[in-house]
Amino acid sequence: MTRRTNKTTAAAVLLAAGLVSLALYNSARARRALFPHGSGRLVGVSGVRLHLLEQGGGAPLILLHGNGSSAEDFKTSGMLDEAADKYRVLAFDRPGFGRSTRPRGKLWTAAAQADLIHAAIAQLGIERYLILGHSWGASVALQLARRHPASVAGIVLVSGYYRPPPRLGLALAALPAFPVAGGVFRHTLLPLLVRLTWPLAMGKIFRPGIISAAFASSAKEIASRPSQLRSIAAESGLMLAGALAGGRFTRYHDLSLPVGIIAGAGDRLFDAKAEALGLQSEIPGSFVHIIPQAGHMVHHTAPLAVLAMVDRVAAAASTCGKMAR
């Protein structure tokens, strides 16, 4: 019995040492991940440090990335450079992503993020602005339009998920947000699993479009950081909670500003085309463009088409007097 106990104790010690070593290794990689992405500026709002990339001049255009990504997404897609020819572009790292912090003790819903980003924009001296939101960022853009209508001139929603039904995938993706066991998993095995399955994840979000080598290379280490994995899991949980609470019955007919809606016809995460057409039918006068042979990352597959929608919304905002430089 003593020998068996000693073996069990030794195995437990080895396991603990292995997990600690893996956590230290992942922590070191997480710190190095941000070194190539040190450009941009920081804005402090309500105890949150928000990082953003800013470029160009003209009417302000705010870019909000999806779950698991960062502001660098818009750089690798070419959208930041292209849009900067016409607009003052500000691409934010949403709370918990990229270089932005995500303080614990607060539920970072789309509405909470909308208020935070609006406060940051106001702090930068911007009174009226356009918004482009991709995926989860589209949910934040919708909340900005609803909660701050005097400031939002128009919105462009790309690959948005407007009425999410409950899905097992969301429940599994939310598990790492749980305390203790989830924290251990995020700091040890999960980063390794993310890196190992990265090619599969890229195929899932890009196909049938071509996978962006620039995005796949730059985002891999950022997305596998334990802190960002916590944010990813938390937002998956929020989407699941919204679905279980009746998110499918959410209505958007009260929006009166110019709205552009874009989706990839081949999106493999969900039926983005149906989501886009359903939203268009609900919002009077909204514009829609379904991009063939494009997946969830439609702004990488067809960046100029997405920017054309931005121009269309900006023109509509100017016509109705909602846009000012």
ROTI-888451 format. One record per residue: residue in one letter; y, x, z of N, C-alpha, C in turn. Coordinates in steps of 0.1 Angstrom, whole numbers, padded with zeros to 4 digits, always signed. Example, Ala and Ser with C-alpha at 12.3 -4.5 7.8 and 13.67 -1.06 7.14 Angstrom:
! residues 2
A-0057+0132+0078-0045+0123+0078-0033+0132+0078 S-0022+0128+0071-0011+0137+0071+0000+0129+0079 
//
This chain:
! residues 325
M-0012+0008+0000+0000+0000+0000+0012+0009+0000 T+0012+0020+0007+0024+0028+0008+0026+0035-0005 R+0015+0039-0012+0017+0046-0025+0022+0036-0035 R+0018+0023-0035+0023+0013-0044+0038+0010-0041 T+0041+0010-0029+0055+0008-0025+0064+0019-0030 N+0059+0031-0028+0067+0043-0033+0069+0043-0048 K+0058+0039-0055+0060+0038-0070+0070+0027-0074 T+0070+0016-0067+0079+0005-0070+0093+0010-0067 T+0095+0016-0056+0108+0021-0052+0113+0032-0062 A+0104+0041-0067+0108+0051-0076+0112+0044-0090 A+0104+0034-0094+0107+0027-0106+0121+0020-0105 A+0124+0014-0094+0137+0007-0092+0148+0017-0092 V+0146+0029-0086+0156+0039-0086+0159+0044-0100 L+0148+0047-0108+0150+0051-0122+0157+0041-0130 L+0153+0028-0128+0159+0018-0136+0174+0017-0133 A+0178+0018-0120+0192+0017-0116+0199+0029-0121 A+0193+0041-0121+0200+0053-0126+0202+0052-0141 G+0192+0046-0148+0193+0044-0163+0204+0035-0166 L+0205+0024-0158+0216+0014-0161+0230+0020-0158 V+0231+0028-0147+0244+0034-0144+0247+0044-0155 S+0238+0052-0160+0241+0061-0171+0245+0054-0183 L+0238+0043-0186+0242+0035-0198+0256+0029-0197 A+0259+0025-0185+0272+0019-0183+0283+0029-0184 L+0281+0041-0179+0290+0052-0180+0292+0056-0195 Y+0281+0057-0202+0281+0060-0217+0290+0050-0224 N+0287+0037-0222+0294+0026-0228+0309+0026-0225 S+0312+0030-0212+0326+0031-0208+0333+0042-0215 A+0327+0053-0217+0333+0064-0224+0335+0060-0239 R+0326+0054-0245+0327+0049-0259+0338+0039-0260 A+0340+0030-0250+0350+0020-0250+0364+0026-0250 R+0366+0037-0242+0379+0043-0241+0382+0050-0255 R+0372+0056-0261+0374+0063-0274+0377+0053-0285 A+0372+0041-0284+0373+0031-0294+0387+0028-0298 L+0396+0029-0288+0410+0025-0291+0419+0037-0296 F+0414+0049-0295+0422+0060-0299+0427+0059-0313 P+0419+0055-0323+0425+0054-0337+0434+0042-0339 H+0436+0033-0329+0444+0021-0330+0455+0021-0321 G+0462+0033-0319+0473+0034-0309+0486+0030-0314 S+0488+0026-0327+0501+0022-0332+0504+0008-0327 G+0517+0004-0330+0521-0009-0325+0530-0009-0313 R+0532-0020-0307+0541-0021-0295+0534-0030-0285 L+0539-0029-0273+0534-0037-0262+0545-0046-0256 V+0541-0058-0253+0550-0067-0247+0544-0073-0234 G+0551-0072-0223+0546-0077-0210+0551-0091-0208 V+0542-0100-0206+0545-0114-0203+0536-0120-0193 S+0542-0125-0182+0535-0132-0171+0523-0123-0166 G+0524-0111-0165+0514-0102-0160+0504-0098-0170 V+0506-0102-0183+0497-0098-0194+0503-0088-0203 R+0496-0078-0206+0501-0068-0216+0496-0072-0230 L+0505-0076-0239+0501-0080-0252+0504-0069-0262 H+0495-0065-0270+0497-0055-0280+0499-0062-0294 L+0508-0057-0302+0510-0063-0315+0513-0052-0326 L+0510-0055-0338+0514-0047-0349+0525-0054-0356 E+0536-0047-0359+0548-0053-0365+0552-0046-0378 Q+0555-0053-0388+0558-0047-0401+0566-0057-0410 G+0575-0051-0418+0583-0059-0427+0595-0065-0422 G+0602-0074-0430+0614-0081-0426+0614-0094-0433 G+0622-0103-0428+0623-0117-0434+0620-0127-0423 A+0615-0138-0428+0611-0149-0419+0599-0145-0411 P+0599-0147-0398+0588-0143-0389+0575-0150-0392 L+0564-0142-0393+0551-0147-0396+0542-0141-0385 I+0536-0150-0377+0527-0146-0366+0512-0147-0371 L+0505-0136-0369+0490-0136-0373+0482-0135-0360 L+0472-0145-0359+0463-0146-0348+0449-0145-0352 H+0442-0135-0347+0428-0132-0352+0418-0141-0345 G+0405-0140-0349+0395-0149-0344+0388-0142-0332 N+0377-0149-0327+0370-0144-0316+0362-0132-0320 G+0363-0121-0312+0355-0109-0314+0363-0099-0323 S+0375-0102-0328+0382-0093-0336+0394-0088-0329 S+0404-0084-0337+0417-0079-0331+0427-0079-0342 A+0440-0075-0339+0450-0075-0349+0447-0065-0360 E+0439-0055-0358+0435-0046-0368+0428-0053-0380 D+0422-0064-0377+0416-0072-0388+0425-0075-0399 F+0438-0078-0396+0447-0081-0407+0452-0068-0414 K+0451-0057-0408+0454-0044-0414+0443-0041-0424 T+0430-0042-0420+0419-0038-0429+0418-0048-0441 S+0422-0060-0439+0421-0070-0450+0432-0068-0460 G+0442-0060-0457+0454-0058-0466+0464-0069-0464 M+0462-0079-0456+0472-0090-0454+0484-0085-0448 L+0483-0076-0438+0495-0072-0431+0505-0065-0441 D+0500-0056-0449+0508-0049-0458+0514-0058-0469 E+0506-0067-0474+0510-0076-0485+0521-0085-0479 A+0518-0091-0468+0528-0101-0462+0541-0095-0458 A+0540-0082-0455+0553-0075-0450+0563-0073-0462 D+0559-0076-0474+0568-0075-0485+0578-0087-0485 K+0574-0098-0478+0583-0110-0478+0586-0114-0463 Y+0578-0110-0454+0580-0116-0440+0581-0105-0430 R+0586-0108-0418+0585-0100-0407+0572-0104-0400 V+0562-0095-0401+0549-0099-0397+0546-0093-0383 L+0541-0102-0374+0536-0097-0361+0522-0102-0359 A+0513-0092-0359+0499-0095-0357+0495-0091-0342 F+0492-0102-0335+0489-0100-0320+0474-0097-0318 D+0471-0088-0308+0458-0088-0301+0459-0099-0291 R+0451-0109-0293+0451-0120-0283+0445-0115-0270 P+0448-0122-0259+0444-0117-0245+0429-0113-0245 G+0427-0101-0241+0413-0096-0239+0407-0089-0251 F+0415-0088-0262+0410-0082-0275+0419-0071-0278 G+0414-0061-0285+0421-0049-0289+0427-0042-0277 R+0440-0040-0277+0447-0034-0266+0454-0044-0256 S+0452-0057-0258+0458-0066-0249+0449-0069-0237 T+0455-0071-0225+0447-0074-0213+0444-0089-0212 R+0435-0092-0203+0431-0106-0201+0428-0107-0186 P+0438-0110-0178+0436-0110-0164+0426-0121-0160 R+0418-0117-0150+0408-0126-0144+0415-0137-0136 G+0408-0147-0133+0414-0158-0124+0422-0168-0132 K+0422-0167-0145+0429-0177-0153+0419-0182-0164 L+0419-0194-0168+0411-0199-0179+0419-0198-0191 W+0416-0189-0200+0424-0186-0212+0420-0195-0223 T+0423-0207-0222+0421-0217-0232+0431-0215-0244 A+0428-0222-0255+0437-0220-0266+0452-0224-0262 A+0453-0235-0254+0466-0239-0250+0473-0228-0241 A+0465-0222-0232+0471-0211-0224+0475-0200-0232 Q+0467-0196-0242+0471-0185-0251+0483-0188-0259 A+0484-0201-0263+0496-0205-0271+0509-0203-0263 D+0508-0208-0251+0520-0206-0242+0524-0192-0240 L+0514-0183-0238+0516-0169-0236+0522-0162-0248 I+0516-0165-0260+0521-0159-0272+0535-0164-0276 H+0538-0177-0273+0551-0182-0276+0561-0175-0267 A+0558-0173-0254+0567-0166-0245+0570-0151-0250 A+0559-0145-0255+0561-0131-0260+0570-0131-0273 I+0568-0141-0281+0576-0142-0293+0591-0144-0290 A+0593-0153-0280+0607-0156-0275+0613-0143-0269 Q+0605-0135-0262+0610-0123-0256+0614-0113-0267 L+0608-0114-0279+0612-0105-0290+0624-0110-0297 G+0630-0122-0292+0642-0127-0298+0640-0136-0311 I+0628-0141-0313+0625-0149-0324+0625-0164-0320 E+0632-0172-0327+0634-0186-0323+0625-0195-0332 R+0623-0192-0344+0615-0200-0354+0605-0191-0361 Y+0593-0196-0363+0583-0187-0369+0572-0195-0375 L+0565-0189-0385+0553-0194-0391+0541-0188-0384 I+0530-0195-0384+0518-0190-0378+0506-0190-0388 L+0498-0180-0388+0485-0180-0395+0475-0177-0384 G+0465-0186-0383+0455-0183-0373+0441-0184-0380 H+0433-0174-0377+0419-0173-0383+0409-0177-0372 S+0400-0186-0376+0389-0189-0367+0394-0194-0354 W+0390-0187-0343+0395-0192-0329+0410-0191-0329 G+0416-0182-0336+0431-0181-0337+0437-0194-0343 A+0429-0201-0352+0434-0213-0357+0436-0224-0346 S+0427-0224-0336+0428-0233-0325+0441-0230-0317 V+0444-0217-0315+0456-0213-0308+0469-0217-0317 A+0468-0216-0330+0479-0220-0338+0482-0235-0337 L+0471-0243-0337+0473-0257-0335+0479-0261-0322 Q+0476-0253-0312+0482-0256-0299+0496-0252-0298 L+0500-0241-0305+0514-0237-0306+0522-0247-0313 A+0516-0253-0324+0524-0264-0331+0526-0276-0323 R+0516-0279-0314+0517-0291-0306+0526-0289-0294 R+0525-0277-0288+0532-0275-0275+0546-0269-0277 H+0549-0264-0288+0562-0258-0291+0567-0261-0305 P+0568-0274-0307+0572-0279-0321+0586-0275-0325 A+0595-0272-0315+0608-0268-0319+0609-0254-0324 S+0598-0246-0322+0598-0232-0326+0589-0230-0338 V+0579-0238-0340+0569-0235-0350+0573-0243-0363 A+0576-0235-0374+0581-0241-0386+0569-0245-0395 G+0558-0239-0394+0546-0243-0402+0534-0235-0398 I+0522-0240-0401+0510-0232-0397+0500-0232-0409 V+0493-0220-0410+0482-0219-0419+0469-0216-0411 L+0459-0224-0414+0447-0224-0406+0436-0219-0415 V+0430-0208-0411+0420-0201-0420+0406-0202-0412 S+0396-0208-0419+0382-0208-0413+0382-0214-0399 G+0390-0224-0397+0391-0231-0384+0380-0240-0381 Y+0377-0241-0368+0366-0250-0363+0373-0261-0355 Y+0376-0272-0361+0385-0282-0355+0377-0292-0346 R+0365-0295-0349+0358-0305-0341+0344-0299-0339 P+0342-0290-0330+0329-0283-0328+0319-0292-0322 P+0307-0293-0328+0296-0300-0321+0289-0290-0312 P+0283-0295-0301+0276-0285-0293+0265-0278-0301 R+0263-0265-0299+0253-0257-0306+0247-0247-0296 L+0234-0245-0298+0227-0236-0289+0233-0222-0290 G+0237-0218-0302+0243-0205-0304+0255-0202-0295 L+0263-0212-0293+0275-0211-0284+0271-0209-0270 A+0260-0216-0266+0255-0215-0252+0250-0201-0249 L+0243-0195-0259+0237-0182-0257+0249-0171-0257 A+0258-0173-0266+0270-0164-0267+0278-0164-0255 A+0278-0175-0247+0286-0176-0235+0280-0170-0223 L+0267-0167-0223+0260-0162-0211+0265-0149-0206 P+0270-0140-0214+0275-0127-0208+0288-0129-0200 A+0294-0141-0201+0306-0143-0193+0303-0146-0178 F+0290-0149-0175+0287-0152-0161+0288-0140-0153 P+0292-0142-0140+0294-0130-0131+0281-0124-0127 V+0282-0112-0122+0271-0104-0117+0261-0101-0129 A+0251-0109-0131+0241-0106-0142+0248-0104-0155 G+0257-0113-0158+0265-0112-0171+0272-0099-0172 G+0278-0095-0160+0286-0082-0160+0277-0070-0162 V+0266-0070-0156+0256-0059-0157+0252-0058-0172 F+0249-0069-0178+0244-0070-0192+0255-0065-0201 R+0268-0069-0199+0279-0065-0207+0281-0050-0207 H+0279-0044-0195+0282-0030-0194+0271-0020-0197 T+0259-0026-0199+0247-0017-0202+0241-0020-0215 L+0233-0031-0216+0225-0033-0228+0232-0040-0239 L+0242-0049-0236+0248-0057-0247+0256-0048-0257 P+0264-0038-0253+0271-0030-0263+0261-0023-0272 L+0249-0019-0267+0239-0013-0275+0234-0023-0285 L+0231-0035-0281+0225-0045-0290+0236-0049-0300 V+0248-0049-0297+0259-0053-0307+0259-0042-0318 R+0259-0029-0313+0259-0019-0323+0247-0019-0332 L+0235-0022-0326+0223-0022-0334+0222-0033-0344 T+0228-0044-0341+0227-0056-0349+0240-0058-0358 W+0249-0048-0357+0262-0050-0364+0260-0053-0379 P+0251-0047-0387+0250-0050-0401+0246-0065-0403 L+0238-0070-0394+0234-0085-0395+0247-0094-0392 A+0254-0090-0382+0266-0098-0379+0276-0097-0390 M+0278-0086-0397+0287-0085-0408+0283-0093-0420 G+0270-0094-0422+0265-0102-0433+0267-0117-0430 K+0266-0121-0417+0268-0134-0413+0282-0139-0415 I+0292-0131-0412+0306-0135-0413+0312-0133-0426 F+0307-0124-0434+0313-0121-0447+0306-0128-0459 R+0293-0129-0459+0286-0134-0470+0289-0149-0473 P+0290-0153-0485+0286-0147-0498+0297-0137-0503 G+0307-0134-0496+0317-0125-0500+0312-0111-0498 I+0319-0101-0503+0316-0087-0501+0320-0082-0487 I+0311-0075-0480+0314-0070-0467+0325-0059-0468 S+0335-0061-0460+0346-0051-0460+0341-0038-0452 A+0340-0027-0458+0336-0015-0452+0346-0010-0442 A+0359-0012-0445+0370-0008-0436+0369-0016-0423 F+0367-0029-0424+0366-0038-0412+0353-0034-0404 A+0342-0033-0411+0330-0030-0404+0330-0017-0396 S+0337-0007-0402+0338+0006-0396+0348+0005-0384 S+0359-0001-0386+0370-0001-0375+0367-0010-0364 A+0360-0021-0366+0358-0031-0356+0346-0029-0348 K+0336-0022-0352+0324-0020-0345+0325-0016-0331 E+0332-0005-0329+0334+0001-0315+0343-0008-0307 I+0353-0014-0313+0362-0022-0305+0355-0035-0300 A+0347-0041-0309+0340-0053-0305+0329-0051-0295 S+0324-0039-0294+0312-0036-0285+0317-0031-0271 R+0330-0031-0269+0335-0027-0255+0331-0038-0245 P+0327-0034-0233+0324-0045-0223+0335-0055-0220 S+0347-0050-0220+0358-0059-0217+0360-0069-0228 Q+0359-0065-0241+0360-0074-0252+0348-0083-0253 L+0337-0078-0249+0325-0087-0249+0326-0098-0239 R+0333-0096-0228+0336-0106-0218+0345-0117-0224 S+0355-0113-0232+0364-0122-0238+0357-0130-0249 I+0349-0124-0256+0341-0131-0267+0332-0141-0260 A+0325-0138-0250+0316-0147-0243+0324-0159-0237 A+0336-0156-0231+0344-0166-0225+0349-0176-0235 E+0353-0171-0247+0358-0180-0257+0347-0188-0263 S+0335-0183-0264+0323-0191-0268+0321-0202-0258 G+0322-0199-0246+0320-0209-0235+0331-0220-0236 L+0343-0216-0239+0354-0226-0240+0351-0235-0252 M+0346-0229-0263+0343-0238-0275+0332-0248-0271 L+0322-0243-0264+0311-0251-0260+0316-0262-0251 A+0324-0259-0241+0329-0269-0232+0338-0279-0239 G+0346-0275-0249+0353-0284-0257+0345-0294-0265 A+0334-0289-0270+0324-0297-0278+0318-0307-0268 L+0313-0303-0257+0307-0312-0247+0316-0322-0242 A+0329-0319-0241+0339-0328-0236+0344-0338-0246 G+0339-0337-0258+0343-0346-0269+0353-0341-0279 G+0352-0328-0281+0361-0321-0291+0359-0327-0305 R+0348-0333-0308+0346-0339-0321+0355-0351-0324 F+0361-0356-0313+0369-0368-0314+0384-0365-0312 T+0387-0352-0312+0401-0347-0312+0408-0351-0325 R+0421-0356-0324+0428-0360-0335+0441-0352-0337 Y+0444-0350-0350+0456-0341-0353+0466-0349-0362 H+0465-0362-0363+0474-0369-0372+0489-0369-0367 D+0491-0365-0355+0505-0365-0350+0513-0353-0354 L+0506-0343-0361+0514-0331-0365+0523-0335-0377 S+0535-0331-0376+0545-0335-0386+0551-0323-0393 L+0546-0311-0391+0551-0299-0397+0542-0295-0409 P+0547-0286-0418+0538-0282-0429+0526-0275-0425 V+0514-0279-0430+0501-0274-0426+0494-0269-0438 G+0489-0257-0439+0480-0252-0449+0466-0250-0443 I+0456-0254-0451+0442-0252-0446+0434-0245-0456 I+0427-0234-0452+0419-0226-0461+0405-0224-0455 A+0395-0225-0463+0381-0223-0459+0373-0216-0470 G+0363-0209-0466+0353-0203-0476+0342-0214-0478 A+0339-0216-0491+0329-0226-0494+0315-0222-0489 G+0313-0209-0487+0300-0204-0483+0299-0200-0469 D+0308-0204-0460+0309-0200-0446+0295-0202-0440 R+0289-0192-0434+0276-0193-0428+0276-0195-0413 L+0288-0195-0407+0289-0198-0393+0288-0213-0390 F+0295-0221-0398+0295-0235-0397+0300-0241-0411 D+0300-0254-0412+0305-0260-0425+0320-0260-0425 A+0326-0249-0428+0341-0247-0428+0347-0256-0439 K+0340-0258-0450+0346-0267-0460+0348-0281-0455 A+0337-0286-0449+0338-0300-0443+0349-0301-0433 E+0350-0290-0424+0360-0290-0414+0374-0291-0420 A+0376-0283-0431+0389-0282-0437+0393-0295-0444 L+0383-0301-0451+0386-0314-0458+0388-0325-0448 G+0381-0325-0437+0383-0335-0427+0396-0334-0420 L+0401-0322-0418+0414-0320-0412+0425-0324-0422 Q+0423-0321-0434+0433-0325-0445+0435-0340-0445 S+0424-0347-0445+0425-0362-0446+0432-0368-0434 E+0433-0360-0423+0439-0366-0411+0454-0362-0410 I+0458-0351-0416+0472-0347-0415+0479-0350-0428 P+0488-0360-0428+0495-0364-0440+0503-0352-0446 G+0501-0350-0459+0509-0340-0466+0504-0326-0465 S+0493-0324-0458+0488-0310-0456+0482-0305-0469 F+0482-0292-0470+0476-0285-0482+0462-0279-0479 V+0453-0279-0489+0440-0273-0486+0436-0265-0498 H+0429-0254-0495+0423-0246-0506+0409-0241-0501 I+0399-0246-0509+0386-0241-0506+0382-0230-0515 I+0379-0218-0510+0377-0206-0518+0362-0205-0521 P+0359-0205-0534+0344-0203-0537+0340-0189-0535 Q+0327-0188-0532+0321-0174-0530+0327-0166-0519 A+0332-0174-0509+0338-0167-0497+0331-0173-0485 G+0330-0164-0475+0324-0168-0462+0335-0170-0451 H+0331-0167-0439+0341-0169-0428+0353-0160-0428 M+0351-0148-0434+0362-0138-0434+0369-0140-0448 V+0374-0152-0451+0379-0155-0464+0392-0147-0466 H+0399-0143-0455+0412-0136-0457+0409-0121-0462 H+0396-0117-0461+0393-0104-0466+0388-0106-0481 T+0381-0116-0483+0376-0119-0497+0387-0123-0506 A+0397-0131-0502+0407-0135-0511+0421-0135-0503 P+0426-0123-0499+0438-0122-0492+0450-0128-0499 L+0451-0126-0512+0462-0131-0520+0463-0146-0520 A+0451-0152-0520+0450-0167-0520+0455-0172-0507 V+0452-0165-0496+0456-0169-0483+0471-0167-0482 L+0477-0156-0487+0491-0154-0487+0498-0164-0495 A+0492-0168-0506+0498-0179-0515+0500-0192-0507 M+0490-0194-0498+0492-0206-0489+0503-0204-0479 V+0504-0192-0474+0516-0189-0465+0529-0192-0472 D+0530-0187-0484+0542-0190-0492+0545-0205-0494 R+0534-0212-0497+0535-0226-0499+0540-0233-0487 V+0535-0230-0475+0539-0236-0463+0553-0232-0459 A+0556-0219-0462+0570-0214-0459+0580-0222-0468 A+0577-0224-0480+0586-0232-0489+0587-0246-0485 A+0576-0252-0480+0577-0266-0475+0586-0266-0463 A+0585-0256-0454+0592-0256-0442+0607-0254-0445 S+0610-0246-0455+0624-0244-0459+0630-0257-0465 T+0622-0264-0473+0627-0277-0479+0630-0287-0468 C+0622-0288-0457+0625-0298-0447+0634-0292-0436 G+0639-0280-0438+0649-0274-0429+0643-0269-0416 K+0630-0266-0416+0623-0261-0404+0622-0246-0403 M+0626-0239-0414+0625-0224-0414+0638-0218-0413 A+0639-0208-0405+0652-0200-0405+0648-0185-0402 R+0655-0176-0408+0652-0162-0406+0657-0157-0393 
//
